Amino acid sequence: MAVSVRMDPLMEKELELAAKRKGVTKSQFIIEAVERALGRKDPAALYQQVMEQAATYHAADTDASQAAQPLRVKLQGKHDAEAADWLAYQQAKQRGEPWPPAGEEPAA
């Protein structure tokens, strides 16, 4: 059903800009505003619903988490090697020695 609304040009321009910022049409923006005013779209209730769903979600229980385990191990090993390399660099720097030592390459 079509509804016509009259508003002053300044308010219509604000409406256009607000709808554009939100990425919706003026009609969609107005419909959402009316739904909220009528209590059909309550942001607080939606937030509460999302928070309740998030409280029961466990990422560790997913198959993707199990599949990612080898990658985590590999990345942890790389991180540990780089941390050890950094510490060796700092110690060599304190002793005034060149880094990396002759004939060696830093951990990759």
C-alpha positions in Angstrom: 0.0 0.0 0.0 1.4 3.4 -0.9 1.4 6.2 1.7 2.3 9.8 0.9 3.9 11.9 3.6 4.5 15.7 3.4 7.5 17.1 5.2 9.5 20.3 5.0 12.4 20.2 2.5 15.1 20.4 5.2 13.7 17.3 7.0 13.4 15.5 3.7 17.1 16.3 3.0 18.0 15.0 6.4 16.0 11.8 5.7 17.8 11.3 2.4 21.2 11.7 4.0 20.4 9.4 6.9 19.1 6.8 4.6 22.2 7.1 2.4 24.5 6.7 5.4 22.6 3.6 6.4 22.6 2.2 2.9 18.9 2.0 2.5 16.2 3.7 0.5 14.1 6.5 2.0 11.1 4.2 2.0 13.0 1.5 3.9 14.3 4.0 6.4 10.8 5.3 7.1 9.4 1.8 7.4 12.1 0.9 10.0 11.3 4.0 11.9 7.6 3.3 11.9 8.2 -0.3 13.0 10.3 0.9 15.9 7.7 3.5 16.9 5.0 0.7 16.9 7.2 -1.6 19.0 7.6 -4.2 16.2 11.3 -3.7 16.0 12.8 -3.3 19.5 16.6 -2.8 19.4 16.9 -3.8 23.0 15.0 -7.0 22.5 17.1 -7.8 19.4 20.3 -7.1 21.4 19.1 -9.4 24.2 18.3 -12.2 21.7 21.8 -11.9 20.1 23.5 -11.9 23.5 21.6 -15.1 24.6 22.6 -16.9 21.4 26.2 -15.8 21.7 26.3 -17.1 25.3 25.5 -20.6 24.1 27.9 -20.6 21.2 31.2 -22.5 21.7 33.7 -22.1 18.9 35.9 -24.8 20.2 33.2 -27.4 19.6 33.1 -26.8 15.8 34.7 -29.1 13.2 36.5 -26.1 11.8 38.3 -25.6 15.1 39.5 -29.2 14.9 40.6 -28.8 11.3 42.6 -25.7 12.2 44.6 -27.4 15.0 47.5 -28.4 12.7 47.7 -24.8 11.4 47.8 -23.5 15.0 50.6 -25.8 15.9 52.6 -24.8 12.8 52.0 -21.1 13.6 53.0 -21.5 17.2 56.2 -23.2 16.2 57.0 -20.4 13.8 56.2 -17.8 16.5 58.5 -19.6 19.0 61.3 -19.7 16.5 61.0 -16.0 15.7 60.9 -15.2 19.4 64.0 -17.2 20.1 65.7 -15.5 17.1 64.7 -12.1 18.5 66.1 -12.9 21.9 69.4 -14.2 20.4 69.6 -10.9 18.3 69.1 -8.8 21.5 71.7 -10.8 23.4 74.2 -10.5 20.5 73.5 -6.7 20.3 74.2 -6.4 24.0 77.5 -8.2 23.6 78.4 -6.1 20.5 78.5 -9.1 18.2 77.2 -9.1 14.6 73.8 -10.6 13.8 73.3 -13.1 12.4 76.5 -14.9 13.3 78.8 -15.6 10.4 77.6 -18.7 8.4 74.1 -18.7 10.1 70.8 -17.4 9.0 68.1 -16.2 11.4 65.1 -18.5 11.9 62.5 -18.2 9.2 
